[in-house]
């Protein structure tokens, strides 16, 4: 029996409409155009900060660079390799018949996470390089284009479970930039602090929490990671391929002293200026001194650049192994099928089941 003052409200509410509104609310992430908002909102915010000439006031990017060369583990990772963390959940419409997040839906989370990462790290460099190439007469808009994605699943994500998506730059070569993404159980890994002007007071160290005790334990990815993905991007302006290193340097990510006052100019080779490189890649001649014009301790700055290069080469080992899978693009047909024709099991529409011959 409802209270007298609730009875009129109950009479006015259509149960079916209320159920439909509740269903839409619980699946807001899956509604039309929400994907577009998740992708473009970080880009728009980065553009707004850039137009307003706003910078991260409390912790500028690379402000922890002086910690890199210390013998203690404080800092330890150059900004270019730091992760961007997004938090999300697994709504009903993303789950399969086992009431777990469907494998196919991981890719929309990857799109959003990578958009946040590249907007935070590379938007400044993309605009700078785009203006430079436009001045050289190169047509088009400089953009990051996805090349391929691979995902390895470790454990399931239950329905309505909140989780975090950690994306970071793994490595890069002359053409591709590789991004590794981990789907992590929320709350099991806590960053010690953030660089982008958030959480000035944070835990003393990055830890992985144990499930059976309140004490921190040594990080164990098998205990907290649901899945791991690797994606590769190429920077394109029209038909011209721009080396990732040029964009990263123009973004101030190789500057030991931070983004403010960092020289981001790059010497372009004659072949690149004339767009005559054999593989369509704009070659660059990178002078380490360009990035450290305002740093007094050049030796320390060079150590910082060496740390970046060592980590890049370490990540490149994984990227090279993954690149070998590209040969499968030519493996659609076996040699026998190429010569004698293909015999298939059947062919039908996957929705209606209508057979096509």
KEVO-667933 format. One record per atom (N, C-alpha, C): residue in one letter; y, x, z. Coordinates in steps of 0.001 Angstrom, whole numbers, padded with zeros to 6 digits, always signed. Example, Ala and Ser with C-alpha at 12.3 -4.5 7.8 and 13.67 -1.06 7.14 Angstrom:
KEVO-667933
A-005690+013190+007800;A-004500+012300+007800;A-003300+013200+007800;S-002250+012850+007080;S-001060+013670+007140;S+000030+012900+007870;
This chain:
KEVO-667933
X-001191+000853+000000;X+000000+000000+000000;X+001247+000894+000000;X+002101+000714-001024;X+003299+001517-001136;X+004387+001026-000203;X+005241+001935+000191;X+006396+001554+000986;X+007274+000611+000161;X+007989-000310+000812;X+008794-001301+000072;X+009810-000676-000871;X+010407+000455-000490;X+011437+001028-001353;X+010839+001770-002552;X+009523+002092-002520;X+008873+002746-003648;X+008278+001759-004648;X+008074+000507-004216;X+007440-000475-005086;X+008247-000733-006370;X+009588-000877-006312;X+010350-001077-007564;X+010237+000099-008525;X+010219+001307-007973;X+010085+002496-008844;X+008719+002505-009515;X+007693+002167-008742;X+006342+002134-009308;X+006229+001100-010413;X+006885-000042-010218;X+006823-001102-011225;X+007547-000701-012510;X+008550+000169-012405;X+009326+000569-013568;X+008644+001663-014377;X+007736+002421-013752;X+007120+003564-014419;X+005882+003131-015180;X+005841+003529-016444;X+004646+003302-017257;X+003663+004435-016990;X+002481+004142-016452;X+001533+005211-016113;X+001175+006089-017310;X+001060+005497-018494;X+000688+006276-019669;X+001822+007231-020072;X+003051+006729-019995;X+004184+007595-020307;X+004309+008726-019286;X+004081+008383-018028;X+004145+009400-016987;X+003067+010466-017202;X+001868+010023-017597;X+000786+010970-017851;X+001104+011859-019051;X+001721+011259-020089;X+002082+012042-021273;X+003148+013084-020940;X+004150+012670-020139;X+005202+013617-019744;X+004616+014748-018905;X+003702+014409-017991;X+003058+015429-017161;X+002246+016391-018023;X+001525+015845-019025;X+000730+016697-019906;X+001617+017655-020687;X+002754+017151-021190;X+003674+018013-021930;X+004269+019093-021025;X+004594+018707-019803;X+005180+019665-018865;X+004186+020783-018537;X+002926+020417-018321;X+001917+021411-017979;X+001591+022329-019157;X+001925+021869-020370;X+001641+022660-021568;X+002923+023028-022311;X+004007+023197-021557;X+005294+023512-022167;X+005219+024746-023063;X+004421+025696-022670;X+004282+026950-023417;X+003731+026728-024819;X+003011+025603-025025;X+002342+025359-026298;X+003094+024386-027201;X+004254+023905-026776;X+004993+022927-027561;X+005609+023575-028798;X+005918+022771-029830;X+006535+023323-031041;X+007850+024040-030725;X+008069+025140-031399;X+009274+025965-031333;X+009412+026767-030034;X+008514+026556-029073;X+008569+027370-027858;X+008225+028820-028187;X+007280+029024-029087;X+006946+030385-029513;X+008176+031073-030095;X+008935+030358-030912;X+010129+030943-031516;X+011151+031327-030437;X+011286+030478-029425;X+012204+030797-028331;X+011752+032048-027597;X+010463+032165-027343;X+009945+033320-026612;X+010147+034614-027399;X+010101+034524-028724;X+010249+035711-029551;X+011713+036103-029698;X+012569+035128-029975;X+013948+035441-030345;X+014898+035528-029156;X+014560+034943-028024;X+015476+034988-026881;X+015744+036415-026398;X+014752+037305-026291;X+015094+038680-025888;X+015932+039412-026922;X+015739+039106-028207;X+016548+039736-029255;X+017993+039277-029156;X+018184+037976-028915;X+019538+037425-028797;X+020241+037995-027570;X+019517+038120-026464;X+020125+038684-025259;X+020498+040154-025462;X+019644+040888-026169;X+019966+042289-026452;X+021192+042390-027344;X+021304+041484-028320;X+022480+041490-029193;X+023739+041140-028407;X+023630+040210-027482;X+024791+039811-026673;X+025245+040973-025798;X+024289+041657-025172;X+024657+042813-024354;X+025307+043891-025200;X+024788+044075-026404;X+025342+045105-027274;X+026757+044752-027725;X+026982+043500-028099;X+028310+043081-028546;X+029327+043129-027415;X+028869+042838-026211;X+029751+042891-025048;X+029861+044298-024467;X+029126+045229-025104;X+029085+046614-024619;X+028648+046685-023155;X+027685+045833-022828;X+027161+045836-021470;X+025990+046795-021384;X+025904+047519-020292;X+024792+048424-020048;X+024227+048110-018664;X+023009+048550-018461;X+022374+048291-017181;X+023128+049039-016089;X+023775+048290-015223;X+024735+048890-014294;X+024066+049705-013195;X+022968+049202-012658;X+022408+049848-011480;X+021465+050993-011825;X+020667+050818-012876;X+019698+051846-013238;X+019685+052001-014745;X+020588+052814-015319;X+020589+053000-016763;X+019258+053589-017243;X+018886+053286-018482;X+017675+053861-019032;X+017767+055377-018985;X+016659+055983-018590;X+016545+057437-018444;X+017316+057971-017245;X+017825+057103-016364;X+018528+057591-015181;X+017576+058289-014218;X+016278+058048-014383;X+015304+058716-013524;X+014774+059983-014172;X+015429+060449-015242;X+014905+061599-015984;X+014881+062857-015135;X+015819+062973-014172;X+015843+064179-013363;X+014632+064261-012452;X+013921+063149-012281;X+012730+063157-011449;X+011511+063673-012204;X+011618+063711-013548;X+010452+064041-014349;X+009953+065451-014069;X+010881+066375-013920;X+010492+067781-013791;X+010212+068188-012358;X+010316+067259-011427;X+009996+067591-010042;X+008488+067708-009869;X+008023+068506-008920;X+006582+068650-008721;X+005938+067411-008131;X+006731+066528-007512;X+006176+065321-006920;X+005965+064276-008000;X+005097+063273-007754;X+004829+062249-008758;X+005948+061230-008892;X+007065+061380-008168;X+008161+060433-008277;X+008709+060444-009698;X+008899+059276-010269;X+009309+059205-011674;X+008086+059440-012535;X+007961+060623-013097;X+006730+061030-013753;X+006571+060591-015194;X+007128+059455-015595;X+006954+058946-016947;X+008304+058794-017620;X+008503+059409-018783;X+009771+059224-019501;X+010000+057756-019840;X+011261+057375-019935;X+011611+055981-020168;X+010959+055419-021414;X+010819+056222-022455;X+010271+055727-023713;X+008847+055214-023543;X+008148+055679-022512;X+006764+055249-022288;X+006621+054246-021137;X+007728+053801-020569;X+007642+052854-019446;X+007275+051455-019946;X+006611+050661-019115;X+006201+049318-019550;X+007286+048275-019327;X+007256+047242-020141;X+008032+046016-019902;X+007022+044953-019487;X+007337+044233-018410;X+006397+043277-017823;X+006915+041862-018018;X+006105+041014-018600;X+006413+039585-018683;X+005355+038816-017906;X+005772+037727-017294;X+004872+036883-016503;X+004668+035563-017208;X+003442+035100-017284;X+003138+033829-017927;X+001881+033247-017274;X+001324+032206-017870;X+000144+031554-017303;X-000700+030986-018441;X-001864+030497-018096;X-002783+029919-019074;X-002793+028404-018932;X-002012+027675-019745;X-001991+026213-019657;X-003263+025596-020232;X-003396+024289-020055;X-004601+023581-020480;X-004876+023766-021969;X-003846+023629-022800;X-004051+023672-024247;X-004349+025070-024771;X-004256+026084-023931;X-004652+027430-024336;X-006077+027765-023917;X-006754+026825-023285;X-008077+027112-022736;X-009180+026546-023628;X-010349+027192-023571;X-011490+026756-024363;X-012381+025837-023538;X-013583+025577-024056;X-014485+024648-023368;X-015007+025199-022048;X-014837+026491-021806;X-015215+027075-020515;X-014071+027033-019506;X-012958+026411-019908;X-011757+026325-019075;X-011195+027717-018766;X-011345+028603-019735;X-010739+029933-019689;X-009760+030055-020844;X-008803+030940-020714;X-007853+031185-021787;X-008604+031597-023045;X-008334+030895-024148;X-009014+031184-025406;X-008575+032534-025957;X-009505+033262-026530;X-009204+034591-027054;X-008108+034556-028115;X-008061+033486-028895;X-007082+033419-029978;X-005653+033290-029469;X-005464+032839-028243;X-004110+032610-027722;X-003476+033865-027126;X-004228+034926-027008;X-003655+036168-026488;X-002564+036700-027415;X-002663+036386-028694;X-001750+036988-029656;X-000329+036431-029545;X-000175+035181-029111;X+001179+034669-028907;X+001852+035361-027717;X+001074+035657-026679;X+001619+036420-025550;X+001987+037835-025981;X+001191+038410-026862;X+001503+039741-027376;X+002824+039738-028137;X+003035+038713-028959;X+004289+038621-029716;X+005487+038628-028780;X+005420+037804-027731;X+006548+037698-026801;X+006751+039000-026032;X+005670+039599-025569;X+005780+040820-024777;X+006347+041967-025603;X+005874+042119-026831;X+006379+043198-027682;X+007835+042981-028056;X+008232+041714-028213;X+009637+041417-028515;X+010532+041855-027362;X+010123+041595-026129;X+010887+042043-024966;X+010966+043568-024914;X+009848+044234-025160;X+009816+045694-025069;X+010738+046342-026102;X+010595+045958-027370;X+011382+046585-028424;X+012856+046207-028317;X+013152+044991-027846;X+014556+044605-027668;X+015208+045431-026578;X+014453+045686-025494;X+015012+046451-024379;X+015196+047923-024732;X+014257+048499-025474;X+014292+049930-025731;X+014983+050305-027042;X+014797+049511-028074;X+015142+049967-029424;X+016264+049205-030107;X+016808+048161-029492;X+017806+047367-030213;X+019018+048225-030583;X+019470+049048-029651;X+020623+049897-029924;X+020346+050844-031093;X+019171+051460-031079;X+018821+052380-032147;X+018654+051683-033490;X+018076+050484-033480;X+017913+049739-034727;X+019256+049436-035368;X+020221+049037-034567;X+021548+048747-035110;X+022218+050018-035630;X+022079+051106-034888;X+022708+052359-035301;X+022134+052856-036620;X+020808+052919-036706;X+020157+053408-037917;X+020403+052461-039076;X+020434+051159-038804;X+020696+050187-039871;X+022075+050418-040488;X+023075+050678-039637;X+024423+050947-040158;X+024448+052250-040957;X+023738+053271-040474;X+023707+054544-041193;X+023084+054385-042577;X+021965+053661-042644;X+021288+053490-043925;X+022082+052586-044866;X+022767+051590-044301;X+023606+050737-045127;X+024743+051546-045744;X+025308+052472-044955;X+026372+053328-045475;X+025863+054237-046587;X+024565+054529-046562;X+023978+055353-047614;X+023565+054541-048831;X+023800+053223-048776;X+023476+052377-049913;X+022080+051799-049903;X+021383+051871-048758;X+020041+051311-048671;X+020140+049812-048402;X+019543+048970-049252;X+019652+047515-049081;X+018701+046992-048009;X+018949+045754-047555;X+018062+045095-046613;X+018511+045227-045175;X+017732+044615-044289;X+017981+044654-042847;X+016847+045420-042183;X+017186+046374-041350;X+016174+047154-040651;X+015471+046283-039619;X+014168+046235-039685;X+013393+045377-038783;X+012062+046039-038475;X+011466+045625-037356;X+010145+046090-036959;X+009105+045106-037490;X+008171+045595-038298;X+007167+044755-038942;X+005797+045106-038364;X+005071+044068-037933;X+003747+044284-037356;X+002773+044692-038443;X+001942+045706-038146;X+000965+046173-039109;X-000447+045702-038794;X-000842+045797-037539;X-002172+045336-037147;X-002247+045250-035634;X-003238+044513-035166;X-003457+044312-033730;X-004961+044311-033470;X-005357+044967-032413;X-006744+044887-031971;X-006762+044620-030473;X-007719+043818-030018;X-007784+043440-028602;X-009207+043595-028097;X-009333+044172-026912;X-010620+044294-026234;X-010555+043471-024953;X-011503+042552-024790;X-011505+041637-023646;X-012445+042149-022563;X-011921+042169-021331;X-012713+042685-020207;X-013218+041562-019311;X-012352+040617-018984;X-012758+039492-018142;X-011903+038286-018487;X-012363+037104-018106;X-011687+035860-018493;X-010479+035574-017595;X-009535+034803-018150;X-008380+034318-017390;X-008577+032827-017147;X-008754+032394-015905;X-008993+030974-015630;X-007782+030112-015968;X-008035+028841-016174;X-006972+027891-016502;X-005935+027832-015383;X-004662+027806-015779;X-003491+027743-014895;X-003285+029030-014091;X-004071+030037-014339;X-003901+031305-013631;X-002659+032026-014169;X-001803+032500-013261;X-000674+033326-013674;X-001139+034762-013864;X-000565+035404-014867;X-000904+036798-015136;X+000310+037496-015722;X+000257+038801-015766;X+001353+039601-016309;X+000901+040319-017573;X+001840+040489-018485;X+001575+041200-019737;X+002432+042466-019719;X+001771+043603-019646;X+002441+044905-019579;X+002372+045559-020949;X+003495+045752-021597;X+003545+046423-022901;X+004340+047711-022779;X+003853+048742-023404;X+004544+050025-023421;X+004235+050732-024741;X+005119+051654-025113;X+004888+052465-026297;X+003797+053472-025980;X+002775+053499-026802;X+001666+054430-026614;X+001949+055764-027297;X+002382+055706-028551;X+002666+056915-029314;X+003338+056513-030621;X+003613+057489-031465;X+004153+057221-032797;X+003835+058409-033691;X+003847+058146-034990;X+003707+059213-035966;X+004854+059098-036957;X+004701+059647-038146;X+005787+059633-039112;X+006088+058231-039629;X+005107+057322-039532;X+005292+055979-040077;X+005189+054891-039027;X+004181+054966-038171;X+003858+053865-037270;X+004284+054171-035840;X+004635+053100-035123;X+004813+053169-033677;X+003754+052275-033051;X+003014+052803-032083;X+001881+052104-031483;X+002262+051607-030093;X+001916+050355-029814;X+002218+049726-028531;X+000912+049284-027886;X+000700+049671-026641;X-000479+049246-025904;X-000050+048171-024904;X-000846+047130-024814;X-000539+045988-023943;X-001732+045693-023052;X-001463+045528-021763;X-002499+045164-020806;X-002189+043788-020222;X-003201+042943-020175;X-003102+041661-019490;X-003624+041866-018070;X-002737+041695-017092;X-003016+042125-015728;X-002916+040938-014774;X-003810+040884-013818;X-003745+039848-012786;X-002447+039991-012007;X-001700+038919-011917;X-000385+038983-011281;X-000501+039363-009811;X+000368+040291-009409;X+000441+040691-008012;X-000465+041830-007627;X-001348+042267-008530;X-002256+043355-008168;X-001642+044720-008414;X-000632+044791-009272;X+000085+046035-009517;X+001562+045780-009299;X+002190+046550-008429;X+003597+046369-008104;X+004397+047603-008516;X+005339+047476-009463;X+006198+048629-009796;X+007018+049049-008582;X+007275+050339-008480;X+008066+050827-007345;X+009534+050467-007507;X+010025+050329-008761;X+011371+049860-009015;X+011510+049549-010500;X+012667+048982-010861;X+012952+048637-012237;X+014202+049384-012698;X+014272+049673-013979;X+015425+050371-014515;X+016500+049434-015018;X+016133+048238-015440;X+017070+047357-016134;X+017888+046521-015159;X+018436+047177-014139;X+019362+046512-013244;X+018765+045445-012365;X+017469+045529-012087;X+016810+044528-011265;X+016112+045187-010087;X+015929+044408-009036;X+015097+044818-007894;X+015454+046208-007403;X+016686+046357-006929;X+017109+047665-006420;X+016247+048097-005250;X+015882+047155-004413;X+014973+047462-003308;X+013590+047011-003703;X+012679+047944-003901;X+011340+047646-004375;X+010342+048396-003528;X+009032+048127-003712;X+008022+048848-002938;X+008164+050356-003088;X+007682+051070-002114;X+007854+052519-002098;X+007104+053214-003212;X+006033+052624-003706;X+005271+053265-004775;X+004530+052199-005554;X+004205+052537-006788;X+003412+051629-007602;X+001982+051652-007095;X+001452+050489-006714;X+000143+050442-006106;X-000678+049336-006723;X-001982+049442-006524;X-002907+048381-006846;X-003493+047885-005544;X-003341+046607-005266;X-003752+046054-003993;X-005252+045798-003980;X-005862+046107-002871;X-007273+045811-002725;X-007501+044339-002487;X-008647+043848-002884;X-008941+042429-002743;X-009394+042072-001329;X-009948+043038-000620;X-010516+042736+000684;X-009712+043301+001835;X-008616+043991+001563;X-007813+044563+002635;X-006372+044558+002235;X-005502+044699+003209;X-004082+044715+002928;X-003574+046086+002552;X-004424+047105+002570;X-003996+048454+002273;X-004054+048706+000779;X-003171+049587+000327;X-003143+049934-001089;X-004293+050861-001412;X-004790+050712-002624;X-005872+051541-003087;X-005442+052282-004339;X-006209+053282-004716;X-005957+053987-005962;X-006146+053029-007121;X-005289+053148-008141;X-005323+052198-009244;X-006678+052225-009929;X-007243+051045-010131;X-008517+050877-010811;X-008363+049801-011855;X-008129+050165-013140;X-007871+049164-014171;X-008974+048128-014287;X-010237+048504-014021;X-011334+047558-014155;X-011204+046416-013164;X-010426+046606-012082;X-010304+045578-011060;X-009178+044597-011347;X-008254+044946-012251;X-007074+044106-012423;X-006771+043748-013877;X-007369+044410-014838;X-007015+044207-016241;X-007954+043187-016874;X-007379+042133-017469;X-008164+041125-018168;X-008504+041556-019594;X-007532+042147-020278;X-007736+042549-021670;X-006727+043634-022020;X-007032+044383-023068;X-006153+045450-023535;X-006005+045335-025048;X-004764+045433-025509;X-004484+045333-026943;X-003686+046540-027401;X-003873+046894-028654;X-003072+047931-029298;X-002499+047354-030584;X-001198+047497-030757;X-000508+047001-031952;X+000238+048158-032595;X+000422+048071-033894;X+001230+049087-034558;X+002301+048418-035405;X+003500+048991-035326;X+004674+048489-036040;X+005186+049563-036987;X+005855+049113-038038;X+006562+050001-038941;X+008003+049511-039044;X+008947+050422-039048;X+010353+050067-039205;X+010703+050104-040691;X+011113+048947-041210;X+011389+048809-042637;X+012819+048333-042861;X+013457+048928-043853;X+014745+048439-044361;X+014568+048277-045858;X+014347+047039-046270;X+013958+046808-047642;X+012583+047432-047871;X+012470+048305-048860;X+011219+049000-049139;X+011166+050378-048479;X+012234+050750-047809;X+012306+052066-047181;X+011685+052031-045794;X+010812+052968-045512;X+010200+053111-044193;X+010985+054138-043380;X+011381+053766-042186;X+012159+054640-041309;X+011236+055193-040226;X+011194+056504-040037;X+010328+057075-038998;X+010693+056537-037616;X+009701+056176-036813;X+009989+055671-035462;X+010810+056642-034627;X+010600+057946-034809;X+011317+058921-033994;X+012823+058820-034198;X+013244+058491-035410;X+014673+058360-035672;X+015253+057172-034901;X+014533+056069-034869;X+015005+054885-034142;X+015014+055148-032641;X+013965+055785-032133;X+013884+056071-030701;X+014988+057026-030263;X+015252+058030-031091;X+016309+058969-030743;X+017666+058275-030785;X+017895+057436-031785;X+019163+056714-031875;X+019326+055730-030725;X+018223+055349-030092;X+018272+054452-028935;X+018563+055199-027643;X+018674+056528-027710;X+018958+057321-026521;X+017758+057579-025656;X+016548+057384-026193;X+015345+057497-025374;X+014845+058924-025225;X+015435+059863-025959;X+015063+061261-025802;X+016115+062036-025027;X+017082+061320-024448;X+018194+061972-023760;X+017871+062153-022292;X+017868+063390-021853;X+017534+063681-020459;X+018585+063136-019506;X+019820+063093-019917;X+020888+062697-019017;X+021192+061224-019007;X+020420+060416-019718;X+020677+058991-019763;X+021332+058592-021065;X+021506+057297-021280;X+022010+056788-022540;X+023505+057005-022684;X+024228+056970-021567;X+025671+057118-021656;X+026038+058534-022058;X+026856+058683-023061;X+027319+059980-023502;X+026282+060778-024259;X+025189+060156-024638;X+024141+060860-025346;X+024420+060851-026835;X+024364+062011-027434;X+024545+062081-028879;X+023295+061574-029563;X+023452+060685-030522;X+022296+060097-031182;X+022318+060352-032678;X+023114+061299-033116;X+023173+061587-034539;X+021923+062315-034980;X+021567+062114-036237;X+020375+062712-036800;X+020704+063280-038165;X+020228+064488-038441;X+020426+065095-039749;X+019374+064566-040703;X+019810+064003-041830;X+018906+063453-042808;X+018680+064479-043908;X+017436+064666-044262;X+017131+065623-045308;X+017614+065091-046650;X+017764+065987-047625;X+018261+065580-048929;X+017312+064592-049593;X+016004+064812-049444;X+015054+063895-050055;X+015207+062497-049496;X+015437+062409-048150;X+015603+061084-047547;X+016898+060460-048014;X+017963+061251-048096;X+019241+060708-048527;X+019162+060156-049936;X+018335+060768-050775;X+018190+060313-052139;X+017019+059350-052292;X+016357+059046-051164;X+015229+058114-051161;X+014136+058588-052111;X+013796+059880-052023;X+012815+060441-052932;X+011540+060870-052214;X+011369+060487-050964;X+010159+060891-050261;X+008945+060268-050929;X+007867+060996-051012;X+006713+060561-051780;X+006058+059313-051216;X+006076+059117-049886;X+005414+057970-049285;X+006383+056883-048866;X+007625+056959-049290;X+008587+055924-048957;X+009127+056020-047560;X+008866+057104-046847;X+009332+057285-045479;X+010591+058136-045493;X+011636+057655-044823;X+012872+058439-044715;X+012649+059572-043744;X+012600+060794-044256;X+012309+061935-043402;X+013541+062308-042589;X+013302+062882-041410;X+014403+063291-040549;X+014199+064717-040083;X+015312+065403-039907;X+015292+066750-039351;X+015912+066657-037972;X+015065+066654-036928;X+015510+066360-035579;X+015800+067652-034837;X+017048+067776-034386;X+017480+068950-033639;X+017543+068594-032159;X+016684+069189-031312;X+016693+068815-029892;X+018067+068944-029261;X+018892+069864-029719;X+020206+070031-029123;X+021113+068840-029325;X+020861+068012-030355;X+021706+066852-030609;X+021660+065867-029454;X+020497+065767-028827;X+020328+064769-027778;X+020793+065246-026428;X+021135+066526-026291;X+021450+067064-024992;X+022811+067736-024970;X+023744+067229-025781;X+025044+067886-025872;X+025827+067825-024572;X+025514+066849-023701;X+026260+066693-022467;X+025439+067101-021241;X+024355+067794-021467;X+023505+068213-020358;X+023702+069700-020126;X+024006+070077-018905;X+024274+071474-018605;X+022992+072290-018585;X+021966+071747-017989;X+020718+072481-017877;X+019867+072213-019114;X+020074+073011-020165;X+019346+072803-021411;X+017861+073057-021214;X+017512+074008-020373;X+016113+074297-020127;X+015381+073110-019549;X+016007+072417-018599;X+015400+071236-018017;X+015285+070138-019059;X+016291+070021-019929;X+016248+069022-020984;X+015110+069290-021950;X+014875+070545-022269;X+013776+070896-023161;X+012438+070594-022504;X+012346+070792-021193;X+011121+070431-020480;X+010854+068934-020598;X+011931+068156-020505;X+011794+066702-020623;X+011284+066328-022006;X+011817+066965-023043;X+011378+066692-024403;X+009931+067114-024597;X+009518+068207-023971;X+008130+068650-024065;X+007185+067662-023406;X+007615+067073-022287;X+006794+066067-021617;X+006599+064864-022523;X+007666+064438-023196;X+007554+063324-024140;X+006566+063656-025248;X+006667+064851-025798;X+005797+065233-026908;X+004335+065317-026473;X+004084+065845-025282;X+002706+065919-024794;X+002105+064532-024629;X+002888+063603-024092;X+002361+062256-023907;X+002183+061554-025252;X+003071+061843-026196;X+002928+061265-027535;X+001639+061752-028191;X+001360+063036-028088;X+000144+063589-028685;X-001104+063054-028001;X-001020+062830-026692;X-002163+062262-025981;X-002461+060849-026467;X-001417+060059-026667;X-001611+058710-027186;X-002048+058705-028635;X-001660+059730-029379;X-002002+059792-030795;X-003501+059946-031000;X-004205+060484-030030;X-005663+060589-030136;X-006299+059206-030242;X-005803+058249-029452;X-006324+056889-029532;X-005908+056226-030840;X-004676+056468-031263;X-004179+055861-032485;X-004957+056356-033701;X-005269+057641-033741;X-006025+058192-034862;X-007421+057594-034936;X-008043+057408-033777;X-009382+056807-033766;X-009333+055372-034268;X-008289+054648-033881;X-008153+053258-034309;X-007838+053176-035804;X-007072+054132-036314;X-006668+054106-037719;X-007871+054207-038646;X-008971+054782-038156;X-010164+054901-038992;X-010746+053536-039358;X-010408+052511-038574;X-010905+051171-038882;X-010252+050592-040131;X-009122+051160-040556;X-008439+050625-041732;X-009295+050713-042980;X-010282+051594-042977;X-011146+051709-044141;X-011952+050433-044367;X-012075+049606-043318;X-012814+048356-043448;X-012112+047366-044370;X-010820+047584-044662;X-010150+046727-045633;X-010860+046776-046980;X-011504+047895-047272;X-012215+048044-048537;X-013689+047684-048418;X-014066+047112-047263;X-015469+046812-047024;X-015822+045346-047141;X-015010+044575-047849;X-015313+043148-047998;X-016651+042934-048683;X-016900+043678-049736;X-018147+043548-050484;X-018938+044840-050404;X-020257+044702-050309;X-021114+045869-050390;X-021201+046336-051838;X-021746+047507-052031;X-021856+048034-053390;X-022726+047131-054255;X-023788+046601-053656;X-024674+045704-054401;X-023955+044424-054781;X-023177+043867-053849;X-022443+042639-054142;X-021382+042862-055209;X-020787+044033-055222;X-019793+044331-056238;X-020420+044350-057624;X-021624+044868-057722;X-022280+044997-059021;X-022995+043721-059446;X-023658+043062-058492;X-024538+041942-058841;X-024003+040579-058428;X-022864+040523-057716;X-022340+039248-057255;X-022695+038988-055803;X-022004+037994-055220;X-022138+037702-053792;X-022986+036458-053594;X-023888+036528-052627;X-024638+035361-052169;X-024153+035033-050768;X-023566+033824-050577;X-023032+033411-049280;X-023903+032329-048673;X-023771+032143-047390;X-024548+031121-046695;X-024093+029735-047106;X-022797+029460-047047;X-022252+028159-047430;X-020738+028280-047410;X-020040+027224-047837;X-018591+027183-047769;X-018156+025751-047529;X-017292+025556-046511;X-016821+024213-046188;X-015462+024302-045527;X-014791+023163-045412;X-013534+023074-044692;X-013829+023117-043197;X-013126+023946-042453;X-013468+024128-041039;X-013070+022939-040187;X-012205+022036-040697;X-011806+020850-039941;X-012696+019649-040274;X-012780+019307-041563;X-013491+018086-041963;X-014965+018358-042232;X-015319+019605-042406;X-016708+019910-042709;X-017093+019579-044135;X-016083+019345-044999;X-016369+019006-046392;X-016850+020247-047115;X-017970+020130-047802;X-018566+021269-048482;X-017899+021462-049835;X-017494+022703-050124;X-016932+023053-051418;X-017912+023964-052147;X-018207+023626-053371;X-019122+024449-054184;X-018335+025139-055287;
